Amino acid sequence: MTTVHDHAVTTIADDLSVWPASTAEPRPGDLTVGGVLLAEIADRFGTPVYVLDEAEVRDRCRTYRNAFPDTEILYAAKAFLCRAMIHWMDEEGLGLDVCSAGELELAVTTGFPAERIVLHGNAKSPRDLETALRLGVGRIVIDSPSEIARLAAAVGPRGHQKVMVRVVPGVSAGGHEKICTGTEDQKFGLSISDGYAQHAIARILDQPQLELTGLHCHLGSQIASFKPYLAAVRRIVGLMARLHQQHGLVLPELDLGGGHGIAYRPGEQALDLTTLARKVRTELAEACAAAGLPVPRLIIEPGRAIAGPAGIALYRVLAVKRTGARTYVAVDGGMSDNPRPALYAVRYAPRLIGRHTSADRAPVTVVGRHCEAGDVLAADVELPVDVRPGDLLAVPVAGAYHLSMASGYNLVGRPPVTAVRDGRARLLVRRESLDDIRSRDVGL
C-alpha cells in the first residue's frame, strides 16, 4: 500500500497501518499515540474526544515540501482549523487556503501572514470580500462572473488585488459523486468548454485594479491516481495558450487544488505524492514547451492528506444491542461530530482499546447516539464479541472533515480537540458546553 509517508513503521501490526507513525502498542490492548496512552486521554478529557498527533501533522507538511520543493503549498483550512493548526502551518512554511471570513480572521488574528492566504468560495458574501481586502489577503479566487464587478467596486479605482480564476477542466475524479468538482455539472468554477472561463478572464483584464496571476482548478477529493491531474494540466495549459494568443497574456501561476486521497482502512490505496510530483512536473513542462509558454509556478492545496491521518476519535460504548442477525454497538458520539458516513458512505476501521481481550471477532455496526436511523459511524466492522458498555473505541484517520463539519444536532455539544507530542497531551479546543449553547439562545 502506498501512503503519504516515505517510511514504514515496522513495529506496528498491519491493522495499524493507517494510524499515525508514532502509534505503538506497549501492552496488548493498549495504544499510545505521540507517547500518550489513548485510554488516559479519554479519562482525562472525557469522550467523545479528538486526538491530533502534532508530529504527524508536521511530518506530512515536510513530506509535501520534499516532494514539491518548487511548489507553493497551501493547507486547505476547511479540513480542520484551530489556532494551533494555523501556528503549525506557519512554522512548517505552508500557506493557507480559506473559504470564509471566519477562517480568514482566525488565521490572521493568530498571527498568520495574510499575504500567504488564498480566499476561495463559489458564493463569497460581502463580509468575506470586505474582510479579505481589509486584512490584505494574498489572492482571491474568482468563481463566478458576478464576483468580478463586486470585487472591483470593493477594491476601488486606486486599489489593487491579486486574483485567480477557478476553471472547470472537465475532468472526472474523486471518491464519491458529492466530492467530484472537476466536471461541468456542479456548482464550482467556470467552464473552459463553453467559453465562460475565457469570457470572465477578458472581463478581469478590463479591471486595472485586479491583477490576474493565474488559473485555479480543483478536481475533487479522495483522488488516488495521478492521471486526472495530468489531464487537468493539459487542458489548463491549452487555455493558457489561447489566452496568450488572444490577449498576449502570460500567467505566472497554476493552482491544481488538492483532493489527494488517503487510506481510511488497511489495504486501501492512497495517492503517491512522489509519483504525483514527478508526473505533474514533467507534464507541465512538456505542455508549456509545446505551447511556447514559460512554465508557471505550481500551487497545490492539500488538506485531508495533512490533517486526516493525524487524527483519532475516541468514543465510549454506551450500549450493545443484538437485533436479529445484526449487533449494534452504540457510542456516545455520532453524526453530530462525524457526518461523513451519512454524507459520503465513508468506511472506517474502529478498534477496541484500553483492555486486552482474546475473544473472537465478529461483524458489528457501530452507531451513534442521535435520533436518526442514518447515524451510523461504521457498518459491518469486526470487533471482539465481548465488547460491552464502558469500553473505548478508537477511530483512526479522523483529523479531517469531522469536527469542521460538526453540527448542533440534539444539542449534545461538539467534542474537544487534544494534541499529543513527546509523551504529553494538551487541550487545543475545549468541549462545547450546555452553557455555550444556552448563551446563544436569546429568545426568551
N, C-alpha and C positions, 0 to 999 in steps of 0.2 A: 504494500500500500504506500502511495506517495503522500507525504504530508508537507505542510509549510516548513517543518523543521528539516535541517540537513544533517541531523544526528539522530541516533537511536538510543532509546533507554533500555538497555538490555536486562536491567534488573527488575523490570516491571512485566507482569504477565500480559499476554496478548490482549486480554479483555480490558486492560487499562491503557491500550494504545491511543485512545482519543482523549486521555486525561492530560493535564499539564505535565511537562517533563519532570517537575520536582516531585511528582506523586510517588509515594513509597508505601509499603505495607510492612511496618515493623513487627506486627503480630498478626496472625490470621484474623481477619475481620475488621482490623483497624486500618484506616488510611490516614496518611499525612499528606498535606499539600503545603509547599513552602516551609516545611519543617513543623507544621502545626497539625495536631490531631483534629480531624473534621468533627468528631463527636464532641470535643471540648468547645469548638466554636458554636455548635448547636446549643450546648449547655449554657455558654456564656451570653450569647446574643439572642437565644430563642430561635424558633422556627416559625415559618419559612425564613431562610436567610440565604443571601448570595455571598459566595466567597470568590474573590478575584485574586489570582496569583500575579503579583506585580512583576516578578522576574519573567514570567511567561509573556506578559504584555510587552515588556521591554525587549525581550529576545525576539519576538515576532516583528517588532519595529526594525530591529537591526537586520533581521533576515531580509526584509524588504529593501533596506538600504544597500545591503550587499548584493542582492540580485539585480537591483535597478540603480546603479551608482550615479547615473547622469539624469535621473528622473526626479521630478518633484512629486513627493508622496504626501497626499492629504488623507488624514484619518477621517472616515465618514462618521461624523458625530452622532448620526441617527441610530447607530448600532447600540451605543451606550455612552452616556456622557455624565461626568461628575467633575468636581474641581480637581480631584487627584488625577483623573484620567487626562484632563487638559494639561496638568503640570507634567505628567509623564511624556505626553506627545511633544511638548515644548522641549524638554530635556533631550529627547531622542531625535530631535531635528525634523520632525514631521510638521506639515501644515494641517489645517482643519478644513473640512467641508461641512457647512452647516445649512440647515433648511428653514430656520426661523429666527426672529428677533430674540426669542428666548435662548436658543442655543448660542447665538452670537454674543449676547450680553453676558451670559455665564462665562464664556471663553475670555472675553476682553476684561471683565472685572476680576477674573482670576489672574490676569497678567499676561495672557497670550497676545502676541503682536497681531493687530488687526490686519496688517498688510499680508500676513500669511494665511488668511482666511478667505474662502470662496463661499459665496451665498448661492444656494440652489432654490428651486421651488417652482412648480408648474403654475401656482397661483399665489404669488407673493402679495401680501397685504400692504397697504400704505405704511403701516408701522414697520414691517420688515424692511422696506426700502429706506424709510427715514432713518431707522436705526443703523442700517448698513452705511449710509452716507455720513451720518453723524460720527460714527466710530471709525470711518476710514477703511472699510473692508477692501481687501486686495482686488477681488474681481467679483462681478455679479454675472451669473449665467442666465441669459435671456431665454425664456421658454415659450413665449408667445408674442405675436406682433403687437398686441395692445400694450405690452410692457415697455416697448421702445419709447413711445411718446411720453408715457408716465414717468419713466426713469429720466429721460432727457429734461422734462419740465422740473423734476425734483432736483436734478443736478444744477440747473440754472445755466444761463448763457456763458458765464465766466467760470463754471465748474469743470471738473474732469473726473471721469470714472472709467476704469478698465472693465470691459465686458467680454463675455464669450457667448456663443450661440449653441444651444443644445440641438443637435440634429438627430434625425431618426435614420439610421443607415439601412433599415430593412433587413436586419439580421436577427434570426430567432435563436434565443439562448436563455437558459435558466432552468431551475429545478422544479418550477410549478408555474402554471399559466398566470397566476396572480403576481408573479415576480419576473415576468418576461417584459422588458421595456424597450427592446431594440426594434420592435416590429411596428407596423403602421397603425394597427387598431388598438391604441391605448392613449392615455392622456398626456404623456410626456413628449416634449420636443417638437421640432419642425421637420417635416418630411423632405428628404432630398429628391425622391422620385417625382413628386407632384409640383416641385418648384417653390414650395412655401419657404424653405430654408433660404434659397437664393434671394427671394423677394425680401425677406426680413433683413438679410445681410445688406442688401442695397439701401434699405431704409436707414440702417445704422450708420452706414457710410455718409449719409446726408446729415448726420448729427455730429458736429465737430467736437462737442463736449464728451462724446462717447468714443473710447478707443477700443476697437475690436482687436483683441490679442490672439484669438484662436477659436477653434471649434471643439465642442464637447459632445460626447455620447455616453450612454450607459446602457448596456445590453440586457441586463437583468441580474439576478442573484443566483448563487449556488451553481455557478458555471464550472464544470470540471475539465473542460477541454480548451486548449489554446486556439483551436481553429476558428471559432466565432470572432475572436479578437482580430485575427489576421484578415478575415473578410471585412470587418469594420474598417480596418486601416486602409485597405484597398479602396473602399467606397468613399471614405472621407478624403483621402488624398486625391481621388478623382474629382471631388467637389472643389478642393483647393486649387487644382489645376484649372478648372473652369473659371473660378473667381479670379485667378491670375490673368487669364485671357481677357475676361470681360472688364475688370477694374484695375489691372496691374497690381493686384493685392497679393502680398506675401505675408502669410500669417505665421507668427513665431511659435505658436503653442498648439498642441493637440492633446486633449484630455480624453482618455479611453475609459474613464469611470472605474468602477470596481466590479463587484459581483463574484469575486474569486471563491470558488467552492471549497468547503471544508468537510471533514468526515464527522458525522454525529454518532456513528456506531462503528465498532471494529469491523474492518473489511471494506468499508465504503471508500470510494475514490475521492481524493481531493486534488485541487489544481496544483500542478508542479510549477512553482514560481521560477525556478531556474530555467526550465524549458520555455515558459511563457516569455520571460525577459529576452532570451536569446532569439526566439522566433519573431517576436514583435519588433525587436530592434532591426533584424535582417529585413523583414517585410517592409518596414517603414523606409529604410534606406533604399531598397530596390524600387519601391513605388515612387519615391521622390526623385530618384535618379531618372527613371523613365519619364517622369513628368517635367523634368528640368527645374525642379524646385529644391531649395535648401531644406534639410531635414529639420522639422520643428522640434522644440523641446517637448518631451513626453511628460504627461501628468497622469497619475493613477490615484484612485480613491478607495483603498481597502478599508473596510470597517469590520465586518463579521470575522474576516480571516485574522484580525489582530485581537479582537475582544472575545470572540466566541469560545475558542478552545481554552481560554484563560479562566473561564468562569465555571463554578459549580453551584447548583441549587440544592439546599438541604431541606428536607421535609420530615415531619414526624407522622407516623402512621396513626390514624385515628380509629379506623375500623377495617375489619376483614369480613367480607360477605360472600358466601357461595350461593349462586343462583343458577340452578340447572347445571350446565356444563362449564360455566364461567365463574371465575373467582375475581372479585373486585377488591382491590386494596386502596382504601380512601386515605388521603393525606390532608394536611392542614393548609395547603395552598391550592393552586389550580389555575383556571383560566384568567383570573384577575392578575396573576403575576406572570403567566406564560400563555398568551392566547395563540401561539404559533401552531400547536397541533390542530386546533379548531379551524384556524385560517388556512393553513397550508398542508395539513396532514403530515406534519413533521414527526419523525420517529426518533426516540431516544433510547438509551440503554441505562436505566436506573440500576443502582447497586445497593444492596443492604450493607450498612456499615455499623460500627460500634459494638458488634459482638460476633463471635465465631459460631458457626453452625456447620454441622456435617450433614444436614438434611438434604434430601434430593431437591432438585429444582423442577418447577412446573410452570406452565404459562399462566400469567395473571394479567389483569388490566388495571393499571394504576390510574385512579380517578381523583378529581379534586373535590373540594367541599362545597362547590357552588350549586345553586339551584338551577341547573341546566344539564340536560342529557348529554350535550356535547362537551361537557367539561371532563375530557379525557387527556391525561398527560402522556400516557404510554400504553398502547394497546398490545396485548399478546406478547408480553416480555417475560422472560424466565426469572423467577425469584425463588428462594428457598420455600418449601411448602410449610415451614413453621413460622413464616412471617406473621407478626402479631401486633396489636396496638402497642404504641410506645416505641416501636422500632424506628430507626432512622434510615431514610433512603436518600442517596446522593445521586444527582443527575448531572453528568458532565456536559461540557460544551454548552454552557448556559450563560455565557457572558454577553451575548448579542441578541437584541430584539426580545428580551424577556422584560426586564424592568422598564426599558424605554417604551414598551408598548403596554405596560400595565394599566389597569383600569380601576375604577372605584366600585366594581360590581359587588353587591351585597354588603358594601361598606366594611369590608374586612381589613382594609388598610394595606398599603404596599410594604413589602419586606425591606429590611435594611440591606446594605452592601458592606461587606468587610473586605479588607485586603490582608493578604499574608505575604510575609517575606522574612527569610532568615530566622525562622522559629518564632516570629511574633505576629499577632493578629491585631488589627486596629479597625475601628469603625470609620467608614467613608461617608455613608448616607444612613441616617437613622431611620428606624421604623416609623411609618405613618401611624399616628395615634388617633384615638377617638376624639381627643381634643382638637387635633388638626382638622378633622372632618367637621366637627361642630363649629369651629371658628369661621369656616367659610359659609355656613348656613345662617344668613342674617334675616330670614324672612319672618321670624316670629314676632 
